Amino acid sequence: MRRQLNTLYITTEGAWLKKDGANVVMNVEGKERARLPIHMLESLVCFGRVLVSPPLMGFCAEQGVTITHLSPNGKFLARIEGPVSGNVLLRRTQYRTSDDETACAAIVRGVLIGKVHKQHAVISRGLRDYGSKLDPSEREGLERVRTRLGRIARDLLREPTTNGLRGLEGEAAQVYFSVFDSLVRHNGEAFRFTGRNRRPPRDRLNALLSFLYTLLTHDCRSALESVGLDPAVGFLHRDRPGRPSLALDLAEEFRPLLGDRLALSLVNRRQLREKDFTVAESGGVALTDEARKTVLTAYQERKREELNHAFVGEKAPIGMLPLLQAQLLARHLRGDLDAYPPFLWK
């Protein structure tokens, strides 16, 4: 299997990135703060006011290292990359499949089965870890949702249309997030969760989830591009200018694993507290600079953990799973696999 490559996150405002030989060098206020060989990197992700020299941009493009610029809150701003690589025949098949209702629905079904299965696993982990500490009503609510998610997963197997599958996914999200607050074992109102909201997030837990989802989408986009697929043309998410629809499709599979579970761990272990968030006059909530560093460190550490991939038949770092799924999707589109096999996490 391909060695897991790294993403370098730059969160220091005013940092200047430049090329020195085959190295990326970060200067802050005229002093060198970090140096890393380019061959160790897959991508650079810059938060806020981070400057990149033209020679480094060109060198990264030549080496296949993408540079992504995000706002301080994690909103996508721009992406710099070299020539598009990959098999044009694979992309043509991807486009035709996206327009074929039956073939499109088959892929969407696999993606959503993987997502709902992981949502079921998140609820099951919560019951296992905190079941004895929950109020009877909370425990009953979690068990009821776990049962309903199991039924939705079975309904996905029988649903023939893409729109019908989207409807089941919406139902799964509604019941899943209706009990998400019961999984938050943090006293007080600071991390109270009443449902998903965004653009901008209006509470701390939603701000954390949105930030993690942004990181995950970036990783999924890189994985798809590395196998020659077009991240803009999806199956679950339809085409929209400027939206990486296929990257969002792939991210759906991993949101419960790399987003929801990690967010719960950071909050329940008190790695993030109320003071780690800012609230704007408009009501939007965002992570502080230091809190973003905490989340990025935890995200990278989680990606190094290994899980067994049943279809591949071996263990793999969590950070490599989007790449493995992108490879399996490409094999399905080429006709090497009869169906797209989702990654099932227990």
GIRA-V826540 format. One line per field, one symbol per residue. ss: DSSP state (a for helix, b for strand, c for the rest). Layout:
BEGIN
ss = ???
END
This chain:
BEGIN
ss = cccccbbbbbcccccbbbbbccbbbbbbccbbbbbbbaaabbbbbbbcccbbcaaaaaaaaaaccbbbbbcccccbbbbbcccccccaaaaaaaaaaaacaaaaaaaaaaaaaaaaaaaaaaaaaaaaaaaaaccaaaaaaaaaaaaaaaaaaaaaaacccaaaaaaaaaaaaaaaaacaaaaccccccccccccccccccccaaaaaaaaaaaaaaaaaaaaaaaccccccccccccccccccaaaaaaaaaaaaaaaaaaaaaaaacccccaaabbbcccccbbbcaaaaaaaaaaaaaaaacbbbbccccbbbbaaaaaaaaaaaaaaaaacccccccccccc
END
